Amino acid sequence: MIPFSGHAIILIFYLAHQMINNRYHHPIRILIGVLVFIVTIIYKFFIWNDPTTFLLGGILGFVIWFPSLVYRVKKGKKAIRS
């Protein structure tokens, strides 16, 4: 079984979601997310020496988030046509 970092999955999904859906209306959310992301990178890469699970978790987080972007774009195009 391939290991994934749950922290990376949640952080990548959260940051991408905040940046696209909130469009910087709540910058403190993005700032806190980035700070937690930096702390997680420090722990995963330098303290635990475990970049593989972090990178795989980041990819999985992006893959989980991407369909919501596609849906949002298609929904936006449909609203423009109406």
Secondary structure as GFF3:
##gff-version 3
##sequence-region A 1 82
A	DSSP	alpha_helix	6	21	.	.	.	ID=ss1
A	DSSP	alpha_helix	27	41	.	.	.	ID=ss2
A	DSSP	pi_helix	42	47	.	.	.	ID=ss3
A	DSSP	alpha_helix	51	81	.	.	.	ID=ss4
###
